[in-house]
Amino acid sequence: GEAELHLTLQPGHRAAPFNVAHLMVGDVDALHEICRQQGLRIVKGLRDKDFGLRAFVFEDPDGNRIDVGQPLG
């Protein structure tokens, strides 16, 4: 389907010591439940954000962090 890749050059930026991917999904609550049932580590819990997303962050078995969001409304 649809996918976007955003790359940003930020001089002086200190990268995190882990990889991060950002996903926009149609049902963030369902994906959160699947991650929980599979025993994946939830790094940041599911909540509505003030910037218009319902989101959470989980860690895959290799330690990569996946930031998942769904637009509110």
Secondary structure, DSSP 8 states (H G I E B T S, - for coil): ----------TT----SS-EEEEE-S-HHHHHHHHHHTT-EEEEEEEE-TTSEEEEEEE-TTS-EEEEEEE--
